[in-house]
Amino acid sequence: MKKTVKIFILLLFILSLSSKVYAVYVSDHKIAVLVNDQLITSYDIFQRMKMNAILSGIDITIENNDQITNSAVKELIQEKLKYEKLMEYNISVSNDEYLQQENNFFNNAPFSKDKILKIFEINNIKYDEFENFLISQISWQKLISSMYYRMTSTSEIEVEEIILNNPNITKDKAREIIIQRQLDLKSTKMIRDMFDEATIEYK
């Protein structure tokens, strides 16, 4: 079965499974989490659950519902904390930067933008949800790069090791991979520190 066909079957499964849950989550937009002074509602969580399931091509089942919910909540909390830091450093994303990221996403995805728009419409997901998700990723990468790029370094040993495992990539690409790994470590530490310092209240 092709991936695109499976996605549409998945959507029907999600809709049938989540019809009752949707009424509970969406009817009143209850506050689910307070992150410092920022709100995450039950509606936000359910929207993210559906979006993540669609983009990942997975089924939402009774068995994995809690795991998918917890993952969505954690992701949304991270985005709220990142937003505070992005505002602190006045990070913004241009339209060209967004379009490049969007093109890169769909070039590597098993579905086109037109298909995802139809899927989102069927599932009552605004495309703005996805746009904001990508903008958050771009903004955070810009912040981490601006703060830590000058602290990164590569060695010939590291480059040769990566090329040994991936003979088709160039030395420049290998260096990019090494630098990105270092930036990812800095990002993980910063997010962990922000979690430790934040006031997070689950309702």
C-alpha positions in Angstrom: 0.0 0.0 0.0 1.4 3.4 -0.9 2.1 5.9 1.8 -0.4 8.5 0.4 -3.2 6.0 0.3 -2.4 4.9 3.9 -2.6 8.5 5.1 -6.2 8.9 3.8 -7.2 5.7 5.5 -5.5 6.9 8.6 -7.6 10.0 8.5 -10.9 8.1 8.5 -9.7 6.1 11.4 -8.7 9.2 13.4 -12.0 10.9 12.7 -14.1 7.9 13.8 -11.9 7.3 16.8 -11.8 10.9 17.9 -15.4 12.1 17.3 -16.4 11.9 21.0 -13.0 13.1 22.2 -13.3 16.1 19.8 -16.5 17.2 21.4 -14.9 17.1 24.9 -11.7 18.9 23.9 -13.1 21.5 21.5 -16.4 22.5 23.0 -15.1 24.9 25.6 -11.4 25.4 24.9 -10.5 24.6 28.5 -7.2 25.7 29.9 -5.0 22.6 30.1 -1.6 24.0 31.0 -0.2 27.3 32.2 3.4 28.0 31.1 4.4 31.1 33.0 1.7 33.4 31.8 1.0 31.6 28.5 -2.0 29.3 28.0 -2.3 26.0 26.3 -5.9 24.8 25.9 -7.3 21.3 25.4 -8.2 22.4 21.9 -4.5 23.3 21.2 -3.5 19.8 22.4 -6.0 18.0 20.3 -5.1 20.0 17.2 -1.4 19.2 17.7 -2.2 15.5 18.3 -4.0 15.3 15.0 -1.4 17.3 13.1 1.4 15.2 14.4 -0.4 11.9 13.7 -1.0 13.0 10.1 2.5 14.3 9.5 4.0 11.1 11.0 1.6 8.7 9.3 0.6 7.0 12.5 -2.7 5.8 13.9 -4.1 7.2 17.1 -5.3 4.2 19.0 -6.5 3.6 22.6 -3.1 2.0 23.3 -1.0 5.0 22.1 -3.4 7.8 22.9 -1.7 8.8 26.2 1.8 8.7 24.6 0.7 10.9 21.7 -1.1 13.3 24.1 1.9 13.6 26.4 4.2 14.2 23.3 1.9 17.0 22.1 1.7 18.6 25.5 5.5 18.6 25.8 5.9 20.0 22.3 3.5 22.8 23.0 5.2 23.7 26.3 8.5 23.8 24.6 7.1 26.1 22.0 5.8 28.5 24.6 9.1 28.6 26.4 11.0 29.1 23.1 8.6 31.9 22.2 9.6 33.8 25.4 13.3 33.5 24.5 12.7 34.4 20.9 10.9 37.6 22.0 13.7 38.4 24.3 16.2 38.3 21.5 13.8 39.8 18.9 14.1 36.9 16.5 11.9 37.1 13.4 11.4 35.0 10.2 11.1 36.5 6.8 8.7 35.3 4.2 11.5 33.9 2.0 12.9 32.0 5.0 9.5 30.5 5.7 8.9 29.5 2.1 12.4 27.9 1.9 11.7 25.8 5.0 8.2 24.8 3.7 9.6 23.8 0.4 12.3 21.7 2.1 9.7 20.0 4.2 7.5 18.9 1.4 10.5 17.9 -0.8 11.3 15.4 1.9 7.7 14.4 2.7 5.7 11.5 1.3 2.9 13.9 0.4 2.5 17.3 -1.4 1.3 20.6 0.0 -2.0 20.2 -1.9 -2.7 16.8 -0.3 -1.8 18.0 3.2 -4.1 21.0 2.7 -7.0 18.6 1.8 -6.1 16.3 4.8 -6.1 19.2 7.2 -9.4 20.5 5.9 -11.0 17.0 6.4 -9.7 17.0 9.9 -10.7 20.6 10.7 -7.0 21.7 11.2 -6.1 25.2 10.1 -3.0 25.4 8.0 -1.9 28.2 10.3 -1.1 25.5 12.9 1.4 24.0 10.5 2.9 27.3 9.5 3.4 28.4 13.1 5.0 25.0 13.8 7.5 25.6 11.0 8.1 29.2 11.9 8.9 28.1 15.5 11.5 25.7 14.2 13.1 28.3 11.9 13.2 30.9 14.6 14.7 28.6 17.2 17.4 27.5 14.8 18.3 31.1 14.1 18.5 31.9 17.8 20.7 28.9 18.6 23.0 29.6 15.6 23.4 33.3 16.5 24.3 32.4 20.1 26.5 29.4 19.6 27.7 29.0 16.0 31.0 30.8 16.8 31.6 28.3 19.6 31.4 25.3 17.3 34.4 23.6 15.7 35.2 20.5 13.6 38.2 18.3 13.3 39.5 16.3 10.3 39.1 13.1 12.4 35.4 13.8 12.9 35.0 14.7 9.2 36.7 11.5 8.1 34.6 9.4 10.4 31.4 10.8 9.0 32.5 10.3 5.4 33.6 6.8 6.2 30.0 6.0 7.3 28.5 8.1 4.4 30.9 7.9 1.4 28.6 9.9 -0.8 28.7 13.2 1.2 31.3 15.9 0.8 33.6 17.3 3.4 31.6 20.5 3.6 28.4 18.5 4.2 30.2 16.5 6.9 31.3 19.7 8.6 27.7 21.0 8.5 26.5 17.8 10.2 29.2 18.1 13.0 28.3 21.7 13.6 24.6 21.0 13.6 25.1 18.2 16.2 26.9 20.7 18.5 24.1 23.2 18.0 21.5 20.6 18.8 23.3 19.8 22.0 23.2 23.5 23.0 19.6 23.7 22.1 18.7 20.6 24.2 20.5 22.1 27.2 18.8 25.5 26.8 15.4 23.9 26.6 16.1 21.8 29.7 17.2 24.8 31.6 14.1 26.7 30.6 11.9 23.9 31.8 13.7 23.9 35.1 13.2 27.7 35.5 9.6 27.9 34.2 6.4 27.8 36.2 4.3 25.1 34.6 0.9 24.3 36.0 -1.2 21.4 34.7 -5.0 22.0 35.1 
